Amino acid sequence: MDSLIRDDVEPGVSGEPGLTASGACLSEGRSGPSVSPNDPSEDDPGPDEENPVDPEFMCTPNESSVEILERLYVSVATVLSAEAANEQTAEYSTAEHTANTINLKDYAHELVFLPDLTEALATELDYSASNVRHPELSLDLQEKVVRVLKQHEKIMISSGNALPPPAYGVVCDIDEQGHPPIEQKARRAPLRHLKKLYELLKGLLKAGLVSFSTSPWASPIVIVLKKNGVDIRLCIDYKMVNAVTAIMEYAMPLVDDLLTDLEKYLWHCSLDAASGFWAIMMIRRARQVSAFVCALGHCEWLRMPFGLKNAPMIYQRMIDNALWGCVWPKGGWKHYAELMQSAEERDRTLREVSGATANTSTGVAKFDADLRASQAEGSVAELVNSPMADMFTNGEADASALTPVFERRSFVDDICFGGESFEGCLETLDRLLARFEECRISISFTKSIFVQSKVDFLSHEVTRAG
């Protein structure tokens, strides 16, 4: 039976086991019963299946993690193809069980949709686009907007799916309240969808969003059919992880409050924080708990994904702090920036040396170097897992001259503000971008609208007329 979700009506919560590999060499099949925080029989994965992957298959020297994934994809696809051929020649017939009709919206907050990073992303900022040079602005005013944006190019990201650098002073932890690890089985990936799974996972590995994992935790990947019934999306089902996660008490803004008084402004800006949650690094415990399993391996998140119970509150608190200036990392923003940039440079140097050593020495496998790097026990990981990395627990009062930027809140990664004059709005934009540079929060250039009379915000059209 294929475990599928229909995007419009059928979320797949089928617990059918599938082909999976895990561990340092991605060779051991995941076994043992699932642990449920409520009913042990819920989402019962059924009987174990033998893992057809050769235990020595993944332990070839001088291979990168992506090369390992490629070989595992070929191996699993071969096995599934053979199974399909055997089923066609069997003397008995099989029937597919139709999934229960459940609205996907009921599960949206529990699912992490895997981003499609397989397409080439734009890298250049287009200052001639209409979100910068609106026709109602004179050429002189357009040039003023462009000058301000160019002053802050370092935090501008052209593509909405590009990986932003880590934000300063904020990390993601998952308090599982001492619950034993929940190890769920991989759900079966139909052969017709296996290549897409491979491509999405390969993109995540290349981007540095995930790494291979040895965590005792494992949440399953499920397949979501788009409304056309042909194309698919892949997501991780964190229902059981979220059930045992302690809730973070933080007040989220109300949409009506965010829209209040916007009509008094003549000029508006609508900014979108680039790749939102990915700007936040995961500490060791969060990486372990966030681990997911599929037919092509066992991985964990290095950056905070969507779908975790407290992810919106963690990100909202970071943006609120950037706008209002409550706390900063111990020693100040500049001090923390120097520590992070120094750690990143040491890790880059280590990766270059490790790669060169793996290519020239038969005694060191490049896979071992990749595994050590993927476990992120380098200088950045040491800083991220130190008490200093969480300014909300171990920070100091923020003394930045840039705050408060303006007396409004945002809604997670959507930020809207305005000015009663063009110059006033442009000055606020300049101040906000300078503040985001200080906190290392990136902006999606293509999704933002800069100093115009009309913008879209939270599915509303905001204009000077209200």
C-alpha positions in Angstrom: 0.0 0.0 0.0 1.3 3.4 -0.9 1.2 5.9 2.0 -0.1 9.1 0.4 -1.9 12.3 1.4 -4.2 14.2 -0.9 -3.5 17.9 -0.6 -7.1 18.8 -0.8 -8.8 16.1 1.3 -6.5 13.2 2.3 -3.6 13.6 4.7 -1.7 10.3 4.7 -1.3 8.9 8.2 -0.7 5.4 7.0 1.7 3.6 9.2 2.9 1.1 6.7 6.6 0.4 7.1 9.1 0.9 4.3 12.7 0.6 3.3 15.0 2.6 5.4 18.7 2.9 6.4 20.3 4.8 9.2 23.5 5.1 11.3 26.9 6.5 10.5 27.1 4.4 7.3 23.4 4.4 6.7 23.3 0.7 6.8 21.2 -0.5 9.7 17.5 -0.9 9.3 15.4 0.9 11.9 13.7 -1.7 14.1 11.8 -1.9 17.3 8.3 -0.7 18.2 7.1 2.9 17.9 6.8 4.8 21.2 3.6 6.8 21.4 3.0 9.5 24.1 -0.7 8.5 24.2 -1.9 5.2 22.7 0.8 2.7 21.9 -1.3 1.4 19.1 -1.7 4.8 17.4 0.0 4.9 14.0 1.2 1.3 14.5 3.8 0.7 11.9 3.0 -3.0 11.5 5.4 -5.8 11.2 9.1 -5.2 10.6 10.4 -5.6 7.1 13.9 -6.7 6.3 16.2 -4.0 5.1 17.4 -5.1 1.6 20.4 -2.7 1.6 23.8 -4.4 1.9 25.3 -3.5 5.3 28.6 -2.7 3.7 27.0 -0.7 0.8 27.5 2.7 2.3 31.0 2.4 3.8 33.0 3.2 0.6 35.9 5.6 1.2 36.3 8.9 -0.5 32.6 9.6 -1.0 30.7 12.7 0.0 27.3 12.5 1.7 25.6 13.4 -1.5 27.4 10.6 -3.4 26.3 8.2 -0.7 22.8 9.3 -1.1 23.0 8.7 -4.9 24.2 5.2 -4.5 21.5 4.4 -1.8 18.8 5.8 -4.2 20.0 3.4 -6.9 20.0 0.5 -4.5 16.5 1.1 -3.1 15.0 1.9 -6.5 16.4 -1.5 -7.8 14.8 -3.3 -4.9 11.4 -1.6 -5.3 11.5 -2.3 -9.1 12.1 -6.0 -8.4 9.2 -6.0 -5.9 6.9 -4.4 -8.4 7.8 -6.9 -11.1 7.2 -9.8 -8.7 3.8 -8.4 -7.8 2.8 -8.2 -11.4 3.6 -11.9 -11.9 2.0 -13.1 -8.7 -0.9 -15.5 -9.0 -3.1 -13.5 -6.6 -4.3 -9.9 -6.9 -3.9 -7.1 -4.4 -6.2 -4.2 -3.5 -5.2 -0.7 -2.3 -6.8 0.6 0.9 -8.2 4.1 0.4 -7.1 6.6 3.0 -9.6 8.1 5.3 -11.0 11.5 4.2 -9.4 14.1 6.5 -8.8 17.7 5.8 -5.1 18.5 5.4 -5.5 21.8 7.1 -6.1 20.0 10.4 -2.5 18.7 10.1 -0.8 21.7 8.5 0.8 22.9 11.8 2.1 19.4 12.5 3.8 18.9 9.1 7.2 20.1 7.9 7.1 20.5 4.1 10.5 19.8 2.6 11.5 22.7 0.3 12.3 22.1 -3.3 15.9 23.2 -3.7 16.5 21.3 -6.9 16.1 24.3 -9.2 18.8 26.9 -9.7 18.2 30.0 -7.5 18.7 33.6 -8.6 21.7 35.2 -7.0 21.6 38.8 -8.3 19.5 41.6 -6.8 17.3 43.3 -9.4 17.1 47.0 -8.5 15.0 47.7 -11.6 12.1 45.5 -10.5 8.7 47.0 -9.7 9.0 46.3 -6.0 11.9 48.9 -5.9 11.2 51.2 -8.8 7.4 51.8 -8.8 6.1 53.8 -11.8 4.4 56.3 -9.5 7.8 57.4 -8.1 9.9 59.9 -9.8 13.4 58.8 -11.0 14.9 60.9 -8.2 12.8 59.1 -5.5 13.5 55.7 -7.1 17.3 56.4 -6.9 17.0 57.3 -3.2 15.3 53.9 -2.5 18.0 52.1 -4.5 20.8 53.9 -2.6 19.4 52.8 0.8 19.0 49.2 -0.3 22.5 49.0 -1.7 23.9 50.2 1.6 22.4 47.1 3.2 23.0 44.5 0.4 24.8 42.1 2.8 21.4 41.1 4.4 19.5 41.0 1.1 18.8 37.5 -0.4 17.5 37.4 -3.9 15.7 34.0 -3.6 13.0 33.1 -1.1 14.5 29.6 -0.7 18.1 30.6 -0.3 19.8 29.7 3.0 20.3 32.8 5.2 23.3 33.0 7.6 22.4 32.2 11.2 20.9 35.0 13.2 22.8 36.2 16.3 21.8 35.3 19.8 18.9 33.0 19.2 18.8 29.1 19.0 16.1 26.5 18.8 15.7 23.9 21.6 13.0 21.3 22.0 12.1 20.4 25.6 10.7 16.9 25.3 10.1 16.8 29.1 12.2 13.8 29.6 10.1 11.6 27.3 11.9 8.5 25.9 12.9 8.8 22.3 10.1 8.2 19.8 11.4 6.0 17.0 8.8 5.6 14.2 9.2 3.5 11.2 9.8 5.0 7.7 6.6 5.0 5.7 6.8 3.2 2.4 7.9 5.4 -0.6 6.3 4.2 -3.8 8.8 3.7 -6.6 7.2 6.4 -8.7 7.9 9.0 -6.0 11.4 7.8 -5.0 13.3 10.0 -7.4 11.6 13.1 -6.1 12.4 12.1 -2.5 16.0 11.7 -3.6 16.2 15.1 -5.3 14.6 16.9 -2.3 16.9 15.2 0.2 19.9 15.9 -1.9 19.0 19.6 -2.1 18.7 19.7 1.7 22.1 18.1 2.2 23.8 20.4 -0.3 22.3 23.5 1.3 23.4 22.5 4.8 19.9 22.4 6.2 20.1 18.8 7.3 22.7 16.1 8.0 22.8 12.4 8.4 21.8 11.4 11.9 22.4 8.7 14.6 19.6 10.0 16.8 17.3 7.6 18.6 14.4 9.8 17.5 12.8 9.3 14.1 9.7 11.0 12.7 8.4 9.7 9.3 8.2 11.4 6.0 4.8 11.3 4.3 3.9 12.1 0.7 1.4 14.8 -0.1 -0.4 14.7 -3.5 -1.0 18.2 -4.9 -4.5 19.1 -6.0 -3.8 18.1 -9.6 -3.4 14.5 -8.3 0.0 14.1 -10.1 2.7 16.3 -8.5 3.8 15.6 -5.0 5.2 17.4 -2.0 7.1 15.7 0.9 6.7 16.5 4.5 7.7 15.3 8.0 4.9 14.3 10.4 5.9 15.7 13.8 2.5 14.9 15.4 4.1 12.6 18.0 7.1 14.9 18.7 4.9 17.9 19.2 2.6 15.9 21.6 5.5 15.5 24.1 7.1 19.0 23.6 6.6 21.6 26.3 4.8 24.6 25.0 6.6 27.9 24.9 4.5 30.6 26.4 4.8 33.7 24.2 2.0 36.0 23.0 1.6 36.0 19.3 0.2 39.2 17.7 -3.4 39.6 16.6 -3.9 40.4 12.9 -6.4 43.1 13.7 -3.9 44.8 15.9 -1.2 44.7 13.2 -3.6 46.3 10.7 -4.6 49.1 13.0 -3.7 52.7 12.0 -1.8 51.6 8.8 -4.2 53.8 6.8 -2.7 56.9 8.3 0.5 56.4 6.4 0.9 57.7 2.8 3.9 55.4 2.1 4.3 51.8 3.1 6.9 49.0 3.1 6.2 45.3 3.4 9.3 43.2 4.2 9.6 39.4 4.2 12.4 37.9 6.3 14.3 35.5 4.0 13.6 31.8 4.6 12.3 32.7 8.0 12.9 29.9 10.4 16.0 28.6 8.7 17.9 31.6 10.2 17.8 29.9 13.6 20.4 27.2 14.5 19.4 24.0 16.3 21.2 23.0 19.5 22.2 19.4 20.0 19.0 18.2 21.8 16.8 19.9 19.2 18.7 18.2 16.3 18.3 14.8 17.9 14.6 15.2 18.6 13.9 16.7 15.1 15.4 13.6 13.3 13.4 12.1 10.5 13.5 8.8 8.6 12.7 7.8 5.1 13.6 5.1 2.6 16.8 6.9 1.7 18.2 7.6 5.2 17.9 9.0 8.7 18.6 12.8 8.9 18.3 15.6 11.4 17.8 19.4 11.0 20.7 21.8 11.5 18.4 24.8 11.1 14.9 25.2 12.6 12.2 23.8 10.3 8.6 24.7 10.0 6.1 22.4 11.8 7.8 22.2 15.2 5.4 23.2 18.0 7.3 26.2 19.2 8.9 27.4 16.0 6.5 30.3 15.4 7.0 31.6 18.9 10.8 31.3 18.8 10.9 33.3 15.6 8.3 35.9 16.7 10.3 36.6 19.9 13.5 37.1 17.8 11.8 39.6 15.5 10.0 41.4 18.4 13.4 41.8 20.1 15.0 43.1 16.9 12.3 45.7 16.5 12.0 46.8 20.2 15.5 46.1 21.6 15.0 44.2 24.8 18.1 42.1 25.1 21.3 41.4 23.3 24.0 38.6 23.6 26.4 39.0 26.5 29.0 41.6 25.5 26.8 43.1 22.8 26.0 42.5 19.2 29.4 43.4 17.8 31.2 41.0 20.3 28.9 38.1 19.4 29.2 38.8 15.7 33.0 38.6 16.0 32.8 35.3 17.8 30.4 33.8 15.2 32.3 35.0 12.2 35.6 33.7 13.7 34.0 30.3 14.4 32.6 30.1 10.8 36.0 30.9 9.4 37.7 28.2 11.5 35.1 25.7 10.3 35.6 26.6 6.7 39.3 26.1 7.0 38.8 22.8 8.7 36.5 21.6 6.0 39.0 22.6 3.3 41.9 20.8 5.1 39.7 17.7 5.8 38.6 17.5 2.1 42.2 17.8 0.9 43.4 15.1 3.3 40.6 12.8 2.2 41.5 13.2 -1.4 45.2 12.5 -0.9 45.3 9.9 1.9 44.0 6.3 1.6 43.8 6.1 5.3 41.1 8.7 5.7 37.7 8.3 4.1 36.0 11.5 2.9 32.8 10.0 4.3 34.3 10.1 7.8 35.2 13.8 7.3 31.7 14.5 6.0 30.1 12.7 8.9 32.2 14.6 11.4 31.2 17.9 9.7 27.5 16.9 9.5 27.5 16.2 13.2 28.5 19.9 13.5 31.0 19.5 16.4 33.0 22.4 15.1 33.6 25.9 16.3 30.1 27.1 15.3 28.5 24.2 17.0 30.4 24.9 20.2 29.2 28.5 20.1 25.6 27.6 19.3 25.6 25.0 22.2 27.2 27.4 24.7 25.1 29.4 27.1 26.1 32.6 25.3 24.2 31.6 22.2 20.8 32.2 23.8 20.4 35.8 24.6 16.9 35.3 26.0 18.4 33.1 28.8 21.9 34.6 29.3 21.8 38.0 27.6 22.0 41.6 28.7 19.9 44.6 28.3 20.1 45.9 24.7 21.8 49.3 24.5 21.6 49.7 20.7 20.9 53.2 19.5 18.7 51.8 16.7 15.8 50.7 18.9 12.9 50.8 19.0 12.8 50.9 15.2 9.1 51.7 15.1 6.3 51.2 17.6 4.7 48.2 15.9 5.0 44.4 15.9 5.3 42.1 13.0 3.6 38.8 12.2 6.4 36.2 12.4 8.4 37.0 9.2 6.0 39.5 7.6 6.8 43.1 8.6 4.7 46.1 7.5 5.3 49.8 8.4 4.8 53.2 6.9 5.5 56.9 7.0 3.4 60.0 6.6 6.0 61.3 4.1 8.2 59.6 1.6 11.4 60.7 3.4 10.0 59.5 6.7 9.2 56.0 5.4 12.6 55.8 3.7 14.3 56.8 7.0 12.4 54.1 8.9 13.4 51.5 6.2 17.1 52.5 6.5 16.9 52.2 10.3 15.2 48.8 10.2 17.7 47.4 7.7 20.6 48.7 9.8 19.0 47.0 12.9 18.6 43.7 11.0 22.3 43.9 10.0 23.1 44.2 13.7 21.1 41.1 14.5 22.0 39.3 11.3 18.4 38.9 10.1 18.2 38.6 6.3 15.5 40.0 4.0 14.0 38.4 0.9 14.6 41.0 -1.7 12.1 39.6 -4.3 9.3 39.2 -1.8 9.6 42.6 -0.2 8.0 45.9 -1.4 9.9 49.1 -0.6 8.4 52.6 -0.1 5.2 52.5 -2.1 1.6 53.7 -1.7 0.1 50.2 -1.8 1.4 46.9 -0.4 0.0 43.5 0.5 0.2 42.4 4.1 -1.4 39.3 5.7 -3.8 38.9 2.7 -4.9 42.5 3.0 -4.2 45.3 0.6 -2.8 48.2 2.6 -3.2 51.7 1.0 -3.3 55.3 2.2 -7.1 55.0 1.8 -7.3 52.2 4.4 
